[in-house]
Amino acid sequence: MRTYQIVFGIMLICYLPRQNPIWAQSSEVCLDAVEVTSSPKRPSYENELQLKLELDFNGKKVKNLIDLNSSIETITRVELIYSVCKHQLGFNQDRLNTERIKNLKKNNKLFSNPMIQWSTYENKNCINREEGKKLFHGFIVHYRPTPTTESSKKELDIIRTKIFPEPTKSISTKEDLSSCGHQPILKDEVVEKVLERNKQWSELLIVADLTGSMYPYTIQLITWFKLKSLDKKVKSLMFFNDGDLKPDKDKIPLSTGGLYFGQTSSYEDIAKIAEKTMSSGYGGDIEENDVEAVISGIEKCSTCKDVILIADNYASMRDFKFIEKITKPVHIIICGYNGLIHPEYLYLAWKTGGSIHTIEEDISNISKIHEGETIKIGKQNYLIKNQKFIRIKEI
């Protein structure tokens, strides 16, 4: 069995010189960096999809870089496997690993997603250089595949079974995830827990992303609605799938489509609207039309008081630059929270006077912070600089 050992605690991409590095006033804080952690043991996840990109023993660039865009929707984690057989005078392994990561990010925009978790592992079975060349060196990429008609149908079948179960049949969470062939997003009960915690919300407009892999959260929403239907807290819902089956190249910000609106107190009707949304499309690339859906929902329900967005933490917003057109505060439920929050959703909550919600926290004061100030969410600090939220890491 191959063993891996921790070599260094934190490596930041800003370690290398950059033409325009952004630094805080304190030299102990590095901004907008890719944080790379090392671990003595590689974690194992069930039902993950992954691929390997190979490097030469001391190579800086991937040997077998392929077209990833057709098969990958979102990259979630990247592991760099390397060996150190003998330290040569002047050789710096950290610098080499940093250059490898920078080169990978340059070659494909999929690796530029700020939500990717990067880690490195040293193979300790390297006795000498010749033996080391026989070992695998390179990147192991963990990803969510591009959704398909088949995977969407399977997700719909699971929703039907969960919402309208047969007396003798039930599906477990593990079966849910594996049956669709997707790498599981970090499934949790965030939708139910956030809606239960925030009882002050009323006359709700719920805007929900129903693109590929979001079906566990759709089930939570419909289940919660079923239990709370007598409360009549929800006035309207806007489900979106990022353009039905429109090709990505034809998706225009604020005109992408794939929006399905409903005003009903029946959870059966809500389930039918969700089914129609998912059967009509399932997204495609990493970007979604969140802003378009929020704006359209507010236009259709101008009397709705609280606007809730159920968002995929790994997805960017296709129409991000149009956030200023949103006229009400947006309270964002973060699905797939892994300790980091996508900076675009932080900005959306901040700019509209809304809030951010994870399974553990309600961050209601985000709109009160100003340029140059920081906010801590979970264990991560974020700085507002030039109207952007930037992760900061003390080193």
C-alpha positions in Angstrom: 0.0 0.0 0.0 1.3 3.4 -0.9 1.7 5.9 1.9 1.4 9.7 1.8 2.9 12.0 4.3 2.3 15.7 5.2 5.1 17.9 3.9 3.9 21.5 4.5 0.9 22.9 6.0 -0.3 25.7 3.7 0.8 26.7 0.2 -0.6 29.8 -1.4 -0.5 30.6 -5.1 0.6 34.1 -4.2 3.9 32.5 -3.1 5.2 33.2 -6.6 5.8 36.7 -7.9 2.8 38.2 -9.8 2.6 41.3 -11.9 -0.1 42.9 -9.8 -0.3 41.1 -6.5 -3.0 42.4 -4.1 -1.9 42.6 -0.5 -3.6 43.9 2.6 -1.8 46.5 4.7 -0.6 43.8 7.0 2.2 41.6 5.4 0.8 38.7 7.3 -2.4 38.4 5.2 -2.4 37.2 1.6 -5.4 38.0 -0.6 -7.2 36.2 -3.4 -5.0 33.2 -3.0 -5.5 29.5 -3.8 -5.1 27.7 -0.6 -3.5 24.3 -0.9 -3.4 22.0 2.1 -1.3 18.9 2.6 -2.5 15.8 4.4 -0.9 12.5 5.6 -3.8 10.5 4.1 -5.9 10.9 1.0 -9.6 10.9 1.8 -12.0 8.5 0.2 -15.5 9.5 -1.0 -18.2 7.1 -2.2 -19.6 7.5 -5.7 -17.2 10.2 -6.8 -16.2 10.6 -10.4 -12.6 11.4 -11.0 -9.9 11.5 -13.7 -6.1 11.6 -13.6 -3.9 14.1 -15.4 -0.3 12.9 -15.5 2.9 14.9 -14.9 6.5 13.9 -15.5 8.6 13.2 -12.4 9.8 16.8 -12.3 7.5 18.2 -14.9 5.6 21.4 -14.6 2.8 20.8 -17.2 0.3 18.0 -17.6 1.2 15.4 -20.3 -2.3 14.3 -21.2 -4.5 17.4 -20.9 -7.7 16.6 -22.6 -10.9 18.5 -23.4 -12.8 18.4 -20.2 -15.6 20.8 -21.0 -17.9 18.3 -22.6 -18.0 15.8 -19.7 -17.4 18.0 -16.6 -19.9 20.4 -15.2 -18.0 21.4 -12.0 -14.7 20.5 -10.5 -15.0 20.2 -6.7 -11.5 19.0 -5.6 -8.1 18.6 -7.1 -5.3 16.6 -5.5 -1.6 16.9 -6.6 0.4 13.6 -6.1 4.2 14.0 -6.1 7.4 12.3 -4.9 10.6 13.7 -3.4 13.3 11.1 -3.8 16.4 13.2 -3.0 16.6 16.9 -2.3 19.0 18.6 -4.7 20.8 21.8 -3.8 18.6 24.7 -4.7 15.6 22.6 -5.5 12.3 23.8 -4.0 9.4 21.3 -4.1 6.9 23.9 -2.9 7.8 26.2 -5.8 7.5 23.4 -8.3 4.0 22.4 -7.0 2.9 26.0 -7.2 4.0 26.3 -10.8 2.2 23.0 -11.6 -1.1 24.4 -10.2 -0.7 27.7 -12.0 -0.1 26.0 -15.3 -3.1 23.8 -14.8 -5.3 26.8 -14.1 -4.1 28.5 -17.2 -5.1 25.7 -19.5 -8.8 25.4 -18.6 -11.2 27.8 -17.0 -12.9 24.9 -15.2 -9.9 25.0 -12.8 -10.5 28.7 -12.0 -13.7 28.1 -9.9 -13.0 29.7 -6.5 -14.8 26.8 -4.8 -12.3 24.1 -5.8 -10.5 22.6 -2.8 -6.8 22.0 -3.6 -4.6 19.6 -1.7 -1.1 17.9 -2.2 0.1 14.5 -1.1 3.7 13.2 -1.1 4.3 9.6 -2.1 6.8 8.2 0.4 7.6 5.1 -1.6 10.2 6.9 -3.7 13.7 5.3 -3.0 15.6 6.9 -5.9 15.0 8.9 -9.0 14.7 5.9 -11.3 12.1 4.3 -9.0 10.4 7.6 -8.6 9.8 7.8 -12.3 7.7 4.7 -12.2 5.3 6.2 -9.7 2.2 8.3 -10.6 2.8 12.0 -10.5 0.0 14.4 -11.4 -3.5 15.6 -10.5 -6.5 13.6 -9.5 -9.5 15.7 -10.4 -12.9 15.1 -8.6 -15.9 16.4 -10.4 -19.6 16.6 -11.0 -20.4 15.4 -14.5 -22.4 17.4 -17.0 -26.0 16.5 -16.5 -27.8 14.5 -19.2 -31.4 13.6 -20.1 -30.9 10.2 -18.5 -29.5 11.6 -15.2 -32.3 14.1 -15.0 -34.9 11.4 -15.5 -33.4 9.4 -12.6 -33.4 12.4 -10.4 -37.1 13.0 -11.2 -37.8 9.4 -10.3 -36.2 9.8 -6.9 -38.2 13.0 -6.3 -41.4 11.2 -7.2 -40.6 8.3 -4.9 -39.6 10.6 -2.0 -42.6 12.9 -2.3 -45.2 10.3 -3.3 -43.7 7.1 -1.8 -45.1 3.7 -2.4 -46.0 2.0 1.0 -43.4 -0.7 0.6 -40.6 1.2 -1.1 -38.1 3.8 0.3 -34.8 5.1 -1.0 -31.9 5.9 1.2 -29.7 8.9 0.9 -26.8 6.7 -0.3 -29.0 5.1 -3.0 -30.2 8.6 -4.0 -26.6 9.7 -4.8 -25.3 6.6 -6.5 -28.4 5.9 -8.6 -27.9 9.1 -10.6 -24.3 8.5 -11.4 -23.3 11.9 -10.0 -20.6 12.8 -7.6 -22.7 13.8 -4.6 -22.6 17.5 -3.7 -22.3 17.9 0.0 -25.8 16.8 0.8 -27.2 18.2 4.1 -30.5 19.4 5.5 -29.7 23.0 5.0 -32.9 24.0 3.2 -35.2 22.6 6.0 -33.0 23.8 8.8 -32.6 27.4 7.5 -36.4 27.7 6.8 -37.2 26.4 10.2 -34.7 28.7 12.0 -35.9 31.9 10.3 -39.5 31.9 11.4 -39.6 35.7 11.0 -39.7 35.3 7.2 -43.2 35.8 5.8 -45.0 36.1 2.5 -42.1 34.3 0.8 -41.0 34.3 -2.8 -38.8 31.2 -3.0 -36.4 31.1 -6.0 -34.7 27.8 -6.4 -32.0 26.4 -8.7 -33.3 23.0 -10.1 -30.4 22.3 -12.4 -28.5 19.0 -12.3 -27.5 17.6 -8.8 -29.7 20.0 -6.9 -32.5 17.5 -6.5 -31.7 16.6 -2.8 -32.5 20.2 -1.9 -35.6 20.2 -4.1 -36.9 17.3 -2.1 -36.2 19.2 1.1 -38.1 22.2 -0.1 -41.1 20.3 -1.2 -41.1 18.2 2.1 -40.9 21.4 4.1 -43.7 23.0 2.1 -45.8 19.9 2.7 -45.4 20.2 6.4 -45.9 23.9 6.4 -48.7 24.3 3.8 -51.2 25.3 6.4 -49.0 28.2 7.6 -49.4 29.8 4.1 -45.9 31.4 4.5 -45.1 31.0 0.9 -46.8 33.2 -1.6 -44.9 32.3 -4.8 -42.2 30.1 -6.2 -39.8 30.6 -9.1 -37.9 27.5 -10.2 -35.2 27.8 -12.9 -33.1 25.3 -14.9 -30.8 27.7 -16.8 -32.4 27.9 -20.2 -34.3 24.6 -20.6 -32.3 22.7 -23.2 -30.8 25.8 -24.9 -27.2 25.4 -26.0 -24.8 27.2 -23.7 -23.5 29.4 -26.5 -27.1 30.7 -27.0 -27.6 31.7 -23.4 -27.8 35.5 -23.0 -27.8 37.1 -19.5 -31.3 38.0 -18.4 -32.7 36.2 -21.4 -31.7 32.7 -20.8 -35.1 31.4 -19.8 -36.1 28.1 -18.2 -38.1 29.9 -15.6 -41.2 28.3 -14.0 -43.4 30.4 -11.7 -46.2 29.2 -9.4 -48.6 30.6 -6.8 -50.2 27.8 -4.9 -50.6 26.4 -1.4 -50.7 22.8 -2.6 -47.5 20.8 -2.2 -48.7 18.5 -5.0 -48.9 21.5 -7.4 -45.4 22.6 -6.3 -44.1 19.1 -7.0 -45.6 19.3 -10.4 -44.0 22.6 -11.2 -40.7 21.2 -10.0 -41.1 18.2 -12.2 -41.9 20.4 -15.2 -38.9 22.5 -14.6 -36.5 19.5 -14.3 -38.0 17.7 -17.3 -37.6 20.8 -19.5 -33.9 21.2 -18.8 -31.0 20.6 -16.4 -28.4 23.3 -17.0 -25.2 22.6 -18.8 -22.1 24.7 -18.0 -21.0 26.0 -14.6 -23.0 29.3 -14.9 -26.7 29.6 -13.9 -29.3 32.3 -14.4 -30.0 33.1 -10.7 -30.3 36.9 -11.2 -32.7 36.5 -14.1 -34.9 34.2 -11.9 -34.9 36.5 -8.9 -35.8 39.6 -11.0 -38.6 37.8 -12.8 -39.9 36.4 -9.5 -40.0 39.8 -7.9 -41.8 41.3 -11.0 -44.4 38.5 -10.8 -44.9 38.8 -7.1 -44.3 42.5 -6.2 -46.2 42.0 -2.9 -43.9 39.2 -1.7 -42.0 40.3 1.4 -39.0 38.1 1.8 -37.1 36.7 -1.2 -35.3 33.4 -0.6 -32.7 32.1 -3.1 -31.8 28.4 -2.9 -28.4 28.4 -4.6 -25.8 25.9 -5.7 -22.6 27.0 -4.0 -20.4 25.6 -6.8 -22.2 27.6 -9.6 -21.4 31.1 -10.8 -24.1 33.5 -12.0 -24.3 34.1 -15.7 -26.0 37.4 -15.1 -23.9 38.5 -12.1 -23.3 42.0 -13.5 -27.0 42.7 -13.4 -27.4 42.3 -9.7 -28.2 46.1 -9.3 -31.5 45.5 -11.1 -32.7 43.4 -8.1 -35.0 45.6 -6.0 -35.4 43.6 -2.8 -33.1 42.0 -0.3 -32.2 38.4 -1.2 -31.7 35.8 1.6 -29.5 33.1 0.2 -29.5 29.5 1.3 -26.1 28.0 0.4 -26.4 24.4 -0.8 -23.1 22.4 -0.9 -21.3 24.4 1.7 -17.8 23.0 2.2 -16.4 25.7 4.5 -16.2 28.2 1.6 -18.9 30.4 0.1 -18.8 31.5 -3.5 -17.9 35.2 -3.6 -20.6 36.0 -6.0 -23.3 34.9 -3.5 -21.6 37.0 -0.8 -21.8 40.0 -3.1 -25.4 39.4 -4.0 -26.4 39.3 -0.3 -24.3 42.3 0.5 -25.4 44.4 -2.4 -29.1 43.8 -2.0 -29.2 44.1 1.8 -29.9 40.5 2.2 -28.3 37.7 4.2 -26.3 34.4 3.8 -27.4 31.1 5.4 -25.5 27.9 5.9 -26.6 24.8 7.8 -25.0 26.2 10.9 -25.1 30.0 10.6 -27.4 32.9 9.7 -25.2 35.8 8.6 -27.7 38.7 8.7 -25.2 41.5 9.1 -23.3 41.1 5.9 -24.9 44.2 4.3 -23.6 46.4 7.2 -19.9 45.9 6.4 -18.0 48.4 4.3 -15.2 48.6 1.8 -12.0 47.4 3.4 -13.7 45.6 6.2 -13.7 41.8 6.8 -16.4 39.3 7.8 -15.9 35.8 9.2 -18.2 33.0 8.1 -17.4 29.6 9.6 -13.6 29.5 9.8 -13.1 31.6 6.7 -12.5 35.4 6.6 -13.5 37.5 3.6 -12.4 41.1 2.8 -14.4 43.6 0.7 -11.9 45.1 -1.7 -12.9 47.1 -4.9 -16.5 45.9 -4.5 -15.5 42.2 -4.4 -15.4 39.6 -1.7 -11.9 38.1 -1.4 -10.9 35.2 0.7 -8.0 36.0 3.1 -5.7 33.6 4.8 -3.5 34.5 7.7 0.0 33.1 7.2 
